[in-house]
């Protein structure tokens, strides 16, 4: 799944980031980076909730575990 993140500065100086594929997934921040980080975290929480409630199918996520030294 690819997610699209849009960010724009509001008239009051705050930044707003939105995950377009997840309605309502938007976050404000004092900087563009802060708003994007908050929106990304929100998107991950929303996807986790959807998976826990079987609202979406699981996606393959490659994980690697380093060998013990």
HELIX and SHEET records of a PDB file:
HELIX    1   1 UNK A   32  UNK A   52  1                                  21    
SHEET    1   A 3 UNK A   5  UNK A   9  0                                        
SHEET    2   A 3 UNK A  15  UNK A  19 -1                                        
SHEET    3   A 3 UNK A  26  UNK A  29 -1                                        
END                                                                             
